[in-house]
Amino acid sequence: MYGAVIDNDLFEYALMKPLFRADAPDSIKILSGYATHAMAARHLIEVTARKKSLAVDLVYGMAGADGVSKINHLGFTSLESHSEFAYNGEFACSYVKKPSSVHAKIYIWCKGDVPVQAFIGSANYSESGFNLPSRTETLAECDPTSALDVFTKIKSKAIACKKADRDKDFSVKLRTLTPLVRSSDVVQIETDKASPFYNHEKIVLSLLTSKGDAGNGSRLNWGVRPDGTPRTSTNGNGSVSRRDPNQSYIGLPASLQRSGFFPDVKHRFTVLTDDNQILTCVRAQANGKGIETPQDNSEIGRYFRKRLGLANGAYISVTDLKKYGRTDVVFYKLDDENYVMDFARPK
């Protein structure tokens, strides 16, 4: 007999709790109609935070029918190569090719080659599938052996994501952007028809504080003092530790914190930069006032210092930003999990 149908806390139920089974599964095989990099990153970050290791083998079932967005494609390949952030385990992704299309969602936990637990239901491997409060999704336990048989059969029709965009016989095209227009008093709509983000929502976020500096213990300089020395933090036990001087965040003003432009606090989202880097981000701090990289909040600081031509850990001054030519960034919203961040130097 298998468990009841579950319609709440699916992330913990199906993606985390099995890690702690007595038979210690070491991999999960996922067949999902749709999938996102934000979800995969969140999963791997959480596994690592709980001091576990996991091999994730994802098959994206509807890739052949509907295409794969560029941002998710680049995100999956960055996770495969461990180039985005460090995590415990491995990640592999493949896309089902035309003419096949698979809308099923199956999650199979394995110990070595042996399936030990499986779930089936409606939840896609995405933040909206597992974490959107306004949407009800369900999962239930099913026979792990037959679930693995289905996964194996479907995977035989798939192609590794790293090979997809250079395989001449692969019919999936990276999905083009579609307009996402919503009314808002504080969020602009891109009106330049020549822009690839035409009719998409956008916001401009200053990298400066209200005082006109680049942050003194905040924003891009959260982890470093003006003299270049690391700041310190007081831990819960009263001990003091030095911060990584690269620790940074992008400030989100109060007028935008409840605008609906970014996801709610703690929900991961994927950011594609104008130079084709992938950042997994989250809103954190009081009222979600800061945009951070949750697996390591120094990652976003290293990114900006590299773009500015500064050494790791360097204090970022207004002069540095003006010399580069930008004191702000522009975010474009592609959908509820995917964004583009423009920090390109002016032409």
Residue frames relative to the residue before (quaternion, step in Angstrom):
aa qw qx qy qz dx dy dz
M 1.0000 0.0000 0.0000 0.0000 0.00 0.00 0.00
Y 0.2483 -0.7699 0.5725 0.1336 3.55 -1.07 0.76
G 0.6869 -0.5375 0.3239 0.3664 3.54 -1.29 0.37
A 0.6615 -0.4977 0.3940 0.3993 3.50 -1.39 0.14
V 0.5830 -0.5356 0.4635 0.3979 3.54 -1.31 0.23
I 0.1910 -0.7949 0.5723 0.0645 3.56 -0.83 1.06
D 0.0749 -0.8190 0.5685 0.0209 3.59 -0.91 0.89
N 0.7376 0.3168 -0.2476 0.5425 3.61 1.16 0.44
D 0.8349 0.1546 -0.1495 0.5067 3.56 -1.24 0.61
L 0.1200 0.8474 -0.5069 0.1028 3.56 1.00 0.88
F 0.5918 0.5829 -0.3744 0.4121 3.58 1.04 -0.69
E 0.6976 0.4497 -0.2710 0.4876 3.56 0.84 -0.95
Y 0.6641 0.5467 -0.2958 0.4156 3.57 0.93 -0.97
A 0.8326 0.2570 -0.1002 0.4804 3.58 0.70 -1.07
L 0.7800 0.3736 -0.1823 0.4678 3.59 1.06 -0.65
M 0.7677 0.3300 -0.1993 0.5119 3.60 1.19 -0.29
K 0.6721 0.5388 -0.3165 0.3972 3.59 0.73 -1.01
P 0.6478 0.5286 -0.3512 0.4214 3.67 0.90 -0.72
L 0.5172 0.6427 -0.4154 0.3832 3.61 1.18 -0.40
F 0.7535 0.4103 -0.1893 0.4776 3.55 1.09 -0.76
R 0.3095 0.7448 -0.5194 0.2824 3.57 1.20 0.47
A 0.6159 -0.5712 0.3974 0.3694 3.56 -1.19 0.54
D 0.7012 0.4547 -0.2793 0.4728 3.61 1.08 -0.64
A 0.3672 -0.8079 0.4234 0.1821 3.58 1.35 0.31
P 0.0409 -0.8046 0.5924 -0.0004 3.63 0.37 1.15
D 0.2428 -0.8033 0.5338 0.1037 3.57 -1.07 0.77
S 0.7799 0.2070 -0.1502 0.5713 3.60 1.24 0.05
I 0.1422 -0.7495 0.6352 0.1209 3.52 -1.33 0.37
K 0.1887 -0.7607 0.6151 0.0858 3.54 -0.94 0.97
I 0.0932 -0.8285 0.5515 -0.0251 3.53 -0.65 1.17
L 0.0709 -0.7375 0.6709 0.0308 3.53 -0.95 1.01
S 0.1087 0.8106 -0.5610 0.1283 3.57 -0.50 1.19
G 0.5419 -0.6292 0.4464 0.3336 3.55 -0.90 0.92
Y 0.7797 0.0214 0.0179 0.6255 3.54 0.93 -0.99
A 0.0308 -0.7954 0.6051 -0.0156 3.56 -1.13 0.62
T 0.1708 -0.7895 0.5816 0.0962 3.56 -1.19 0.53
H 0.5920 -0.5703 0.4488 0.3506 3.51 -1.25 0.58
A 0.6072 0.5735 -0.3627 0.4135 3.60 0.99 -0.79
M 0.6708 0.4919 -0.2974 0.4686 3.58 0.97 -0.84
A 0.6577 0.5070 -0.3165 0.4585 3.57 0.88 -0.90
A 0.6498 0.5106 -0.3172 0.4652 3.59 0.98 -0.85
R 0.6454 0.5177 -0.3276 0.4562 3.57 0.91 -0.87
H 0.6447 0.5369 -0.3162 0.4429 3.56 0.92 -0.92
L 0.7078 0.4602 -0.2629 0.4671 3.58 0.82 -1.00
I 0.6220 0.5300 -0.3407 0.4649 3.58 1.04 -0.72
E 0.6847 0.4864 -0.2890 0.4595 3.58 0.91 -0.91
V 0.6116 0.5397 -0.3449 0.4645 3.59 1.02 -0.75
T 0.6793 0.4891 -0.2836 0.4679 3.55 0.91 -0.96
A 0.6373 0.5375 -0.3264 0.4455 3.59 1.00 -0.82
R 0.7103 0.4178 -0.2521 0.5073 3.58 1.13 -0.61
K 0.4881 -0.7189 0.3850 0.3111 3.53 1.35 0.47
K 0.4841 0.6049 -0.4628 0.4307 3.54 0.99 0.97
S 0.2719 -0.7261 0.6016 0.1922 3.55 -1.34 0.21
L 0.0092 0.8172 -0.5729 0.0629 3.56 -0.97 0.86
A 0.2461 -0.7212 0.6272 0.1612 3.55 -1.11 0.77
V 0.1312 -0.7930 0.5939 0.0350 3.58 -0.69 1.14
D 0.0570 -0.7778 0.6259 -0.0044 3.56 -0.82 1.07
L 0.0492 -0.8426 0.5347 -0.0404 3.56 -0.19 1.34
V 0.0924 -0.7491 0.6533 0.0591 3.56 -1.07 0.85
Y 0.2514 -0.7721 0.5754 0.0979 3.55 -0.69 1.22
G 0.2928 -0.8526 0.4117 0.1339 3.54 -0.11 1.34
M 0.7637 0.3791 -0.2000 0.4828 3.59 1.01 -0.78
A 0.3178 0.7836 -0.4863 0.2203 3.59 1.24 0.26
G 0.6786 0.5008 -0.2992 0.4464 3.58 0.92 -0.86
A 0.7008 0.4757 -0.2718 0.4569 3.55 1.00 -0.79
D 0.8368 0.2269 -0.0655 0.4940 3.57 0.83 -1.00
G 0.5043 -0.6491 0.4330 0.3699 3.59 1.21 -0.16
V 0.3396 -0.7056 0.5864 0.2071 3.52 -1.37 0.16
S 0.4490 -0.6869 0.4880 0.2973 3.59 -0.83 0.89
K 0.6098 -0.5771 0.4037 0.3635 3.54 -1.10 0.72
I 0.6668 0.5258 -0.3164 0.4228 3.57 0.89 -0.90
N 0.6737 0.4628 -0.3035 0.4896 3.61 0.98 -0.77
H 0.6164 0.5508 -0.3415 0.4473 3.58 1.01 -0.78
L 0.6840 0.4613 -0.2881 0.4862 3.60 0.84 -0.93
G 0.6324 0.5421 -0.3291 0.4449 3.57 1.07 -0.72
F 0.6555 0.5061 -0.3143 0.4643 3.57 0.93 -0.87
T 0.6788 0.4831 -0.3058 0.4608 3.59 0.90 -0.87
S 0.6285 0.5211 -0.3468 0.4617 3.60 1.06 -0.62
L 0.6408 0.5018 -0.3311 0.4774 3.60 1.05 -0.67
E 0.6204 0.5469 -0.3460 0.4430 3.58 1.00 -0.74
S 0.7555 0.3922 -0.2050 0.4830 3.56 0.94 -0.89
H 0.4036 -0.7221 0.4599 0.3229 3.60 1.30 -0.06
S 0.4113 0.7495 -0.4452 0.2663 3.61 1.16 0.42
E 0.6411 0.5397 -0.3440 0.4236 3.60 1.14 -0.42
F 0.7634 -0.1995 0.1639 0.5921 3.60 0.82 -0.98
A 0.5533 -0.6143 0.4528 0.3339 3.55 -1.26 0.40
Y 0.0995 0.7720 -0.6246 0.0633 3.56 -1.04 0.81
N 0.5176 -0.6475 0.4675 0.3070 3.55 -1.25 0.41
G 0.7368 0.3810 -0.2913 0.4765 3.58 -0.48 1.17
E 0.4687 -0.6418 0.5266 0.3018 3.52 -1.27 -0.53
F 0.1381 -0.7691 0.6173 0.0910 3.53 -1.26 0.44
A 0.0187 0.7753 -0.6305 0.0321 3.56 -0.96 0.92
C 0.0634 -0.8003 0.5962 0.0022 3.55 -1.02 0.81
S 0.0156 0.7805 -0.6249 0.0070 3.56 -1.08 0.72
Y 0.3375 -0.7453 0.5523 0.1599 3.53 -1.25 0.63
V 0.4178 -0.6669 0.5546 0.2704 3.57 -1.00 0.85
K 0.3250 -0.7771 0.5168 0.1532 3.58 -0.84 1.02
K 0.5926 -0.5183 0.4683 0.4011 3.53 -1.31 0.32
P 0.5920 -0.1373 -0.7898 -0.0830 1.58 -2.22 1.16
S 0.4734 0.6854 -0.4455 0.3281 3.60 1.23 0.03
S 0.0417 0.7525 -0.6569 -0.0198 3.53 -1.27 0.46
V 0.1064 -0.8036 0.5856 0.0054 3.55 -0.92 0.95
H 0.1637 -0.8121 0.5566 0.0617 3.57 -0.65 1.12
A 0.4604 0.7150 -0.4271 0.3073 3.60 1.26 -0.10
K 0.1696 -0.7505 0.6278 0.1178 3.55 -1.33 0.43
I 0.1247 0.7850 -0.5862 0.1571 3.54 -0.46 1.29
Y 0.1075 -0.7834 0.6117 0.0244 3.57 -0.99 0.94
I 0.0268 -0.8327 0.5504 -0.0553 3.58 -0.45 1.24
W 0.2087 -0.7748 0.5894 0.0935 3.57 -0.71 1.13
C 0.0703 -0.8175 0.5716 -0.0045 3.57 -0.89 0.96
K 0.2184 -0.6974 0.6628 0.1631 3.50 -1.32 0.52
G 0.7725 -0.0599 -0.0103 0.6321 3.55 -0.13 1.27
D 0.7749 -0.2799 0.2366 0.5149 3.57 -0.73 -1.07
V 0.5974 0.5982 -0.3411 0.4110 3.57 1.28 -0.04
P 0.3241 -0.7386 0.5531 0.2089 3.63 -0.69 1.02
V 0.1334 -0.8303 0.5397 0.0384 3.59 -0.79 1.00
Q 0.7967 -0.0183 0.0126 0.6040 3.61 1.17 -0.42
A 0.0036 0.8090 -0.5871 0.0282 3.57 -1.03 0.74
F 0.1735 -0.7642 0.6164 0.0771 3.52 -1.28 0.62
I 0.0593 -0.7783 0.6246 0.0260 3.55 -1.13 0.69
G 0.2971 0.7667 -0.5330 0.1993 3.57 -1.04 0.66
S 0.7330 -0.4568 0.3123 0.3957 3.55 -1.21 -0.54
A 0.5923 0.6414 -0.3520 0.3375 3.59 1.18 -0.47
N 0.3196 -0.7198 0.5893 0.1800 3.56 -0.74 1.11
Y 0.5186 -0.6124 0.4952 0.3328 3.55 -1.29 0.48
S 0.4530 0.6384 -0.4703 0.4075 3.53 0.43 1.33
E 0.6324 -0.5195 0.3980 0.4145 3.56 -1.24 0.36
S 0.6648 0.4894 -0.3158 0.4677 3.60 0.96 -0.78
G 0.6449 0.5334 -0.3232 0.4418 3.59 1.09 -0.62
F 0.7872 0.3186 -0.1493 0.5064 3.57 1.04 -0.78
N 0.8357 0.2783 -0.0843 0.4659 3.58 1.03 -0.65
L 0.5202 0.6312 -0.4359 0.3754 3.61 1.18 0.19
P 0.3873 -0.7704 0.4509 0.2306 3.62 -0.34 1.22
S 0.6875 0.5031 -0.2911 0.4352 3.59 1.05 -0.70
R 0.7013 0.4235 -0.2596 0.5113 3.59 1.27 -0.14
T 0.2466 -0.7662 0.5766 0.1400 3.57 -0.88 0.93
E 0.0119 0.7687 -0.6379 0.0462 3.55 -0.79 1.12
T 0.1958 -0.7951 0.5651 0.1010 3.58 -1.16 0.52
L 0.0418 -0.7527 0.6558 0.0407 3.52 -1.32 0.53
A 0.0229 -0.7758 0.6303 0.0196 3.52 -1.23 0.56
E 0.5585 -0.5930 0.4507 0.3651 3.57 -1.15 0.52
C 0.0376 -0.7786 0.6263 0.0134 3.54 -1.17 0.68
D 0.6986 -0.4568 0.3336 0.4383 3.57 -1.30 0.11
P 0.3791 -0.7694 0.4610 0.2275 3.63 -0.47 1.13
T 0.6305 0.5499 -0.3485 0.4226 3.61 1.03 -0.66
S 0.6962 0.4403 -0.2824 0.4916 3.59 0.83 -0.92
A 0.6011 0.5531 -0.3586 0.4517 3.62 1.11 -0.63
L 0.6585 0.4942 -0.3096 0.4757 3.59 0.97 -0.82
D 0.6036 0.5517 -0.3605 0.4486 3.59 1.04 -0.69
V 0.6550 0.4966 -0.3116 0.4768 3.60 0.96 -0.86
F 0.6428 0.5295 -0.3225 0.4499 3.59 0.88 -0.92
T 0.6766 0.5068 -0.2937 0.4463 3.58 0.84 -1.01
K 0.6510 0.5169 -0.3109 0.4608 3.59 0.98 -0.84
I 0.6838 0.4775 -0.2890 0.4699 3.57 0.93 -0.90
K 0.6463 0.5343 -0.3355 0.4293 3.58 0.92 -0.82
S 0.5936 0.5791 -0.3715 0.4174 3.59 1.10 -0.56
K 0.6844 0.4550 -0.2756 0.4986 3.61 1.26 -0.34
A 0.6190 0.5784 -0.3162 0.4270 3.57 1.32 0.01
I 0.2877 -0.7309 0.5944 0.1721 3.53 -1.33 0.36
A 0.5602 -0.6109 0.4376 0.3486 3.58 -1.00 0.81
C 0.5416 -0.6596 0.4013 0.3326 3.58 -0.84 0.93
K 0.6231 0.5547 -0.3528 0.4238 3.61 1.05 -0.62
K 0.7035 0.4476 -0.2631 0.4852 3.58 1.17 -0.50
A 0.5046 0.7239 -0.3949 0.2556 3.55 1.23 -0.48
D 0.7743 0.3838 -0.2188 0.4531 3.58 0.79 -0.94
R 0.7211 0.3648 -0.2787 0.5189 3.59 1.22 0.23
D 0.5186 0.6054 -0.4188 0.4350 3.55 1.30 0.30
K 0.3819 -0.7672 0.4653 0.2213 3.61 -0.42 1.21
D 0.6958 0.4596 -0.2811 0.4750 3.58 1.15 -0.49
F 0.5508 0.6210 -0.3968 0.3917 3.58 1.25 -0.08
S 0.2946 -0.8240 0.4666 0.1288 3.55 -0.56 1.17
V 0.5337 0.6238 -0.4276 0.3784 3.59 1.20 -0.16
K 0.1691 -0.7536 0.6287 0.0913 3.55 -0.96 0.92
L 0.5218 -0.6133 0.4726 0.3581 3.55 -1.00 0.71
R 0.5049 -0.7078 0.4111 0.2742 3.52 -0.64 1.18
T 0.3862 -0.7089 0.5385 0.2413 3.58 -0.94 0.86
L 0.6073 -0.5698 0.4122 0.3696 3.54 -1.25 0.43
T 0.1728 -0.7601 0.6169 0.1084 3.53 -1.14 0.70
P 0.5848 -0.6136 0.3850 0.3650 3.60 -0.95 0.76
L 0.0663 -0.7558 0.6509 0.0274 3.53 -1.06 0.88
V 0.0742 0.8337 -0.5354 0.1129 3.56 0.04 1.28
R 0.0747 0.7734 -0.6252 0.0738 3.55 -0.86 1.03
S 0.4717 -0.6587 0.4938 0.3159 3.58 -1.07 0.59
S 0.1506 0.7770 -0.5968 0.1318 3.56 -0.98 0.87
D 0.4321 -0.7007 0.5059 0.2577 3.55 -1.06 0.72
V 0.7718 0.3593 -0.1776 0.4936 3.59 1.12 -0.53
V 0.6868 0.4251 -0.2773 0.5203 3.59 1.26 -0.22
Q 0.3389 -0.7543 0.5314 0.1839 3.55 -0.86 0.97
I 0.3138 -0.6953 0.6035 0.2321 3.52 -1.34 0.25
E 0.4503 -0.6778 0.5073 0.2836 3.57 -0.87 0.94
T 0.1161 -0.8398 0.5299 0.0213 3.58 -0.57 1.17
D 0.5160 0.6256 -0.4258 0.4014 3.57 1.28 -0.03
K 0.3475 -0.7779 0.4842 0.1991 3.59 -0.37 1.20
A 0.6195 0.5384 -0.3489 0.4523 3.59 1.21 -0.34
S 0.5721 0.6028 -0.3767 0.4092 3.58 1.24 -0.30
P 0.4923 -0.6488 0.4825 0.3225 3.62 -1.02 0.70
F 0.7026 0.4287 -0.2575 0.5062 3.57 1.27 -0.27
Y 0.1960 0.8092 -0.5252 0.1762 3.56 1.21 0.53
N 0.8359 0.1336 -0.1667 0.5056 3.54 -0.95 1.05
H 0.5392 0.5742 -0.4342 0.4371 3.59 1.18 0.42
E 0.5495 -0.5904 0.4779 0.3479 3.53 -1.20 0.57
K 0.0264 0.7897 -0.6129 0.0083 3.56 -1.15 0.62
I 0.0848 -0.7546 0.6437 0.0952 3.52 -1.30 0.39
V 0.2878 -0.7143 0.6109 0.1838 3.53 -1.27 0.57
L 0.0859 -0.8056 0.5861 0.0135 3.58 -0.69 1.11
S 0.3749 -0.7241 0.5357 0.2193 3.55 -0.79 1.03
L 0.3581 -0.7102 0.5663 0.2159 3.55 -1.15 0.71
L 0.6150 0.5353 -0.3377 0.4703 3.58 1.32 0.02
T 0.4979 -0.6248 0.5055 0.3258 3.56 -1.25 0.40
S 0.6911 -0.4532 0.3502 0.4409 3.56 -1.30 0.05
K 0.6383 0.5155 -0.3178 0.4752 3.58 1.26 -0.37
G 0.5401 -0.6582 0.3828 0.3585 3.56 1.29 -0.09
D 0.5926 0.5272 -0.3979 0.4611 3.59 1.22 0.31
A 0.5915 -0.5970 0.4173 0.3459 3.57 -1.31 0.12
G 0.7000 -0.4525 0.2590 0.4880 3.55 1.24 0.35
N 0.0429 -0.7554 0.6538 0.0107 3.53 -0.99 0.94
G 0.7951 -0.0339 -0.0331 0.6046 3.51 0.19 1.35
S 0.7255 0.3174 -0.2356 0.5633 3.58 1.21 0.40
R 0.8142 0.2881 -0.1972 0.4639 3.55 -1.39 0.10
L 0.8442 -0.1115 0.0699 0.5197 3.61 -0.87 -0.88
N 0.7360 0.3702 -0.2162 0.5240 3.58 1.22 -0.39
W 0.1601 0.8250 -0.5221 0.1456 3.55 1.08 0.73
G 0.7960 0.3463 -0.1599 0.4700 3.57 0.95 -0.84
V 0.7635 0.3601 -0.1752 0.5066 3.61 1.20 -0.13
R 0.4064 -0.6925 0.5453 0.2406 3.56 -1.13 0.74
P 0.6754 -0.5001 0.3533 0.4110 3.58 -1.24 0.32
D 0.6741 0.4794 -0.3060 0.4714 3.60 1.15 -0.52
G 0.6012 -0.6125 0.3362 0.3879 3.58 1.31 0.15
T 0.5644 0.5902 -0.3989 0.4171 3.61 1.24 0.03
P 0.5557 -0.6269 0.4220 0.3466 3.61 -1.05 0.69
R 0.4394 -0.6499 0.5486 0.2892 3.53 -1.16 0.59
T 0.3588 -0.7267 0.5475 0.2084 3.55 -1.28 0.32
S 0.1942 -0.7522 0.6177 0.1220 3.55 -1.29 0.45
T 0.3427 -0.7100 0.5743 0.2206 3.55 -1.14 0.67
N 0.3262 -0.7729 0.5192 0.1630 3.55 -0.65 1.16
G 0.7231 -0.4638 0.3016 0.4136 3.56 -1.28 0.27
N 0.7090 0.4408 -0.2607 0.4848 3.58 1.10 -0.63
G 0.6305 -0.5694 0.3245 0.4159 3.56 1.29 0.20
S 0.5490 0.6099 -0.4046 0.4035 3.58 1.24 -0.17
V 0.3517 -0.7342 0.5507 0.1844 3.54 -1.21 0.57
S 0.0355 -0.7993 0.5999 -0.0007 3.58 -0.88 0.93
R 0.4867 -0.6506 0.4998 0.3001 3.54 -1.20 0.55
R 0.3991 -0.6993 0.5386 0.2483 3.55 -1.00 0.79
D 0.5168 -0.5337 0.5394 0.3964 3.51 -1.33 0.22
P 0.4384 -0.7330 0.4431 0.2726 3.63 -0.60 1.03
N 0.6001 0.5639 -0.3654 0.4339 3.62 1.22 -0.23
Q 0.4462 0.7090 -0.4645 0.2872 3.61 1.18 -0.28
S 0.0968 0.8010 -0.5700 0.1551 3.54 -0.75 1.14
Y 0.0107 -0.7571 0.6488 0.0759 3.50 -1.38 0.17
I 0.4050 -0.6577 0.5707 0.2788 3.54 -1.32 0.34
G 0.4015 -0.7455 0.4814 0.2264 3.55 -0.72 1.05
L 0.1562 -0.7607 0.6255 0.0755 3.55 -1.09 0.83
P 0.3460 -0.7775 0.4794 0.2140 3.63 -0.32 1.18
A 0.6872 -0.5147 0.3331 0.3898 3.53 -1.24 0.56
S 0.6317 0.5631 -0.3359 0.4136 3.60 1.01 -0.76
L 0.7398 0.3927 -0.2176 0.5011 3.58 1.21 -0.47
Q 0.5061 0.6889 -0.4166 0.3095 3.58 1.21 -0.30
R 0.7736 0.2645 -0.1559 0.5543 3.61 1.14 -0.55
S 0.3749 0.7598 -0.4610 0.2639 3.56 1.21 0.42
G 0.4501 -0.6845 0.4580 0.3451 3.60 1.20 -0.48
F 0.4450 0.6982 -0.4609 0.3194 3.58 1.24 0.02
F 0.7643 0.2354 -0.1331 0.5854 3.57 0.92 -0.92
P 0.6128 -0.5477 0.4025 0.4031 3.61 -1.18 0.40
D 0.6636 -0.4759 0.3890 0.4265 3.54 -1.32 0.17
V 0.6935 -0.4621 0.3570 0.4221 3.53 -1.32 0.37
K 0.8262 0.2349 -0.2313 0.4569 3.55 -1.14 0.90
H 0.5892 0.5498 -0.3923 0.4435 3.63 1.20 -0.13
R 0.3983 -0.7324 0.5014 0.2314 3.58 -0.71 1.06
F 0.0241 0.7656 -0.6424 -0.0238 3.54 -1.25 0.54
T 0.4266 -0.7152 0.5084 0.2191 3.54 -1.18 0.66
V 0.1255 -0.7820 0.6089 0.0442 3.54 -0.96 0.93
L 0.1633 -0.7470 0.6395 0.0794 3.54 -0.87 1.05
T 0.2854 -0.7740 0.5405 0.1656 3.58 -0.67 1.06
D 0.6572 -0.5268 0.3619 0.3994 3.56 -1.25 0.35
D 0.7035 0.3986 -0.2730 0.5212 3.61 1.23 -0.32
N 0.5840 -0.6623 0.3255 0.3381 3.55 1.23 0.73
Q 0.4182 0.6402 -0.5213 0.3787 3.56 0.95 0.91
I 0.3097 -0.7395 0.5695 0.1813 3.56 -1.17 0.62
L 0.0283 -0.7760 0.6301 -0.0063 3.55 -0.94 0.97
T 0.2480 -0.7144 0.6304 0.1754 3.56 -0.97 0.87
C 0.0528 -0.8367 0.5441 -0.0323 3.56 -0.59 1.16
V 0.0802 -0.7644 0.6380 0.0472 3.51 -1.38 0.27
R 0.4071 -0.6517 0.5672 0.2964 3.54 -1.21 0.45
A 0.0212 0.8083 -0.5843 0.0687 3.55 -0.79 1.04
Q 0.6943 0.4559 -0.3766 0.4103 3.55 -1.42 -0.06
A 0.7707 -0.3717 0.2415 0.4578 3.57 -1.34 0.01
N 0.8556 0.0025 -0.0566 0.5146 3.56 -0.80 1.13
G 0.5618 -0.6197 0.3864 0.3886 3.58 1.19 0.42
K 0.2688 0.8210 -0.4702 0.1808 3.58 1.07 0.72
G 0.7588 0.3271 -0.2014 0.5260 3.58 1.25 -0.18
I 0.2813 -0.7236 0.6042 0.1794 3.57 -1.07 0.78
E 0.0058 -0.8255 0.5591 -0.0768 3.55 -0.52 1.25
T 0.3946 -0.6174 0.5948 0.3305 3.52 -1.40 -0.04
P 0.3483 -0.8292 0.3928 0.1918 3.59 -0.10 1.30
Q 0.6331 0.5380 -0.3535 0.4298 3.59 1.04 -0.63
D 0.7647 -0.0837 0.0838 0.6334 3.57 1.21 -0.57
N 0.2277 -0.8308 0.4880 0.1406 3.59 -0.14 1.23
S 0.5367 0.5626 -0.4351 0.4541 3.57 1.23 0.38
E 0.4904 0.6763 -0.4328 0.3387 3.61 1.23 -0.28
I 0.6860 0.4677 -0.2967 0.4719 3.57 0.88 -0.90
G 0.6201 0.5374 -0.3393 0.4599 3.59 1.15 -0.57
R 0.6330 0.5107 -0.3289 0.4799 3.56 1.03 -0.75
Y 0.6144 0.5607 -0.3441 0.4357 3.55 1.05 -0.80
F 0.7105 0.4495 -0.2769 0.4653 3.60 0.74 -1.01
R 0.6430 0.5164 -0.3444 0.4486 3.61 0.95 -0.72
K 0.6327 0.5165 -0.3357 0.4693 3.57 1.03 -0.70
R 0.6566 0.5069 -0.3173 0.4595 3.59 0.92 -0.86
L 0.7106 0.4559 -0.2492 0.4745 3.57 1.06 -0.78
G 0.4713 -0.6923 0.4297 0.3375 3.57 1.28 -0.12
L 0.4903 0.6567 -0.4247 0.3848 3.56 1.19 0.59
A 0.5722 -0.5778 0.4530 0.3655 3.55 -1.25 0.39
N 0.6149 -0.5186 0.4329 0.4068 3.56 -1.22 0.45
G 0.8203 0.2476 -0.1899 0.4794 3.55 -0.97 0.89
A 0.4808 0.6806 -0.4421 0.3319 3.61 1.22 -0.08
Y 0.4974 -0.6068 0.5235 0.3320 3.55 -1.22 0.56
I 0.2721 -0.7608 0.5702 0.1487 3.59 -0.90 0.95
S 0.1569 -0.8061 0.5677 0.0575 3.57 -0.64 1.12
V 0.6496 -0.4794 0.4057 0.4284 3.54 -1.30 0.22
T 0.6059 0.5639 -0.3425 0.4446 3.56 1.09 -0.74
D 0.6334 0.5316 -0.3308 0.4547 3.59 1.00 -0.84
L 0.6798 0.4897 -0.2884 0.4636 3.57 0.92 -0.91
K 0.6810 0.4797 -0.2969 0.4669 3.59 0.90 -0.87
K 0.6041 0.5422 -0.3547 0.4639 3.59 1.09 -0.64
Y 0.6464 0.5005 -0.3010 0.4910 3.56 1.08 -0.77
G 0.4938 -0.6831 0.4067 0.3523 3.57 1.07 -0.76
R 0.7444 0.3193 -0.2044 0.5496 3.59 1.29 0.07
T 0.0729 -0.7635 0.6375 0.0737 3.56 -1.10 0.71
D 0.7256 0.3356 -0.2349 0.5529 3.57 1.25 0.38
V 0.2405 -0.7134 0.6257 0.2045 3.53 -1.38 0.05
V 0.2633 -0.7359 0.5989 0.1747 3.56 -1.22 0.51
F 0.1564 -0.7661 0.6179 0.0829 3.56 -0.94 0.96
Y 0.1416 -0.7471 0.6448 0.0775 3.55 -1.09 0.87
K 0.2924 -0.7638 0.5526 0.1605 3.57 -0.89 0.93
L 0.2200 -0.7830 0.5712 0.1110 3.57 -0.64 1.15
D 0.7308 -0.1992 0.1304 0.6397 3.55 1.10 -0.81
D 0.7660 -0.4123 0.2362 0.4330 3.59 -1.25 -0.08
E 0.7536 0.3495 -0.2167 0.5128 3.62 1.20 -0.18
N 0.7709 0.3551 -0.1521 0.5064 3.59 1.20 -0.39
Y 0.0092 -0.8004 0.5949 -0.0728 3.54 -0.88 1.08
V 0.2557 -0.7101 0.6276 0.1908 3.54 -1.33 0.37
M 0.1506 -0.7773 0.6062 0.0745 3.58 -0.99 0.92
D 0.1737 -0.7951 0.5782 0.0577 3.54 -0.72 1.16
F 0.1071 0.7600 -0.6328 0.1029 3.56 -0.72 1.18
A 0.2463 0.8021 -0.5091 0.1917 3.55 1.14 0.63
R 0.5150 -0.6224 0.4935 0.3222 3.53 -1.12 0.74
P 0.5323 -0.6356 0.4404 0.3445 3.64 -0.89 0.82
K 0.4453 -0.6924 0.4986 0.2714 3.56 -1.04 0.77
